Amino acid sequence: MDSHAFLENPEKHKLQHVYILHGEEEFLKRQVLSALRARVLESAENAFGLNPYSGDKAQFAEVNDELQTLPFLGPRRLVVVENADPFVMLFRASLEKYVEQPVSTGVLVLDVKTWPASTRLAKMVPGAGTIVCKSPPAYKLPEWCVRWASSRHGKQLTAEAAQLLVDLVGPDMGQLDQELLKLAIYVGTAKRIDNEDVDKLVGSSRGQSMWKIFDAIGAGQISQALVILDRLFDQGEEPMRILGAFSMQLRRLAQAARLSQGQPLSVAMDRAGVPPFARNGCEQQLRHLGRRRLDRLYDWLVETDLGLKGSSQLPPRTLLERLVAQLARRA
């Protein structure tokens, strides 16, 4: 089951004895776990009956004992094994036996990064108990923001405002959730969140710096782009979040360049999701980069992403400075 479908209405899904939360999006895992906590323990705030374990230290015997012991103040226990990949690998046979005959006194949640569907254990867990926690594609994030603002905050987020929010914040779902909460508080009793609200509340922070970096890149001003990047680091921005915002714009540029072959650039930018206020800057960046560098954008993004995750011995700051220099230098 997809986590987005589950979170739309957790109450309508039959409670399972075993849940598998797999994928890389920690924000969605936290949301699913909170919903399960409310279902299993009858309150999202109830700490009685919640038993977390670390997957690299937990033993199946103690987890099993916990599942079979009724809590004092609740109908059942919720036992969560976090980072459970090593736990699953070590106790696969025991887990298979448990899934065959689960107990009614507890619900087991395994939080894993990978979950191959071909294994016997994966096939034994019902589809309703296997919840995929993956971020939607970048082009669908504005649509997710609209739904999230409505379901969580009772606010109508306009499509234009949602696109601007994603452009300013980047693809981090946890950060988008925080900004939506701030926006909901900011507009107060108003039912609608408009472009102007996002611009006033969110646009004055990191997003403005990101647009300024790309303006400098489009003008071929390496030193100016690096100064703005250094300012972001000095303000405590995390390298992966900076790269996430970079990735959003660079993928959009690459897509617009590809789509522009055979159709007007304005149409290509529209299909690539370039917001109206950014069209002039985008066109200038496309001209500055040229076909040769536009064809290499995905490769540079992957190289920088892997480097930030440990494949390079260079510091994160240096890796991002190198990327900016590659983009901003004049052809």
Secondary structure, DSSP 8 states (H G I E B T S, - for coil): -BHHHHHH-GGGS---SEEEEESS-HHHHHHHHHHHHHHHSSSTT--TTEEEEETTT--HHHHHHHHTS--TTSSSEEEEEET-HHHHHHSHHHHHHHHHS--SSEEEEEEES---TTSHHHHHS-GGGEEE-----GGGHHHHHHHHHHHHH--EE-HHHHHHHHHHH-S-HHHHHHHHHHHHHHHTT-SEE-HHHHHHHTTTTHHHHHHHHHHHHHTT-HHHHHHHHHHHHHTT--HHHHHHHHHHHHHHHHHHHHHTTTS-HHHHHHHTT--GGGHHHHHHHHHHHHHHHHTTHHHHHHHHHHIIIII-SS-HHHHHHHHHHHHHS--
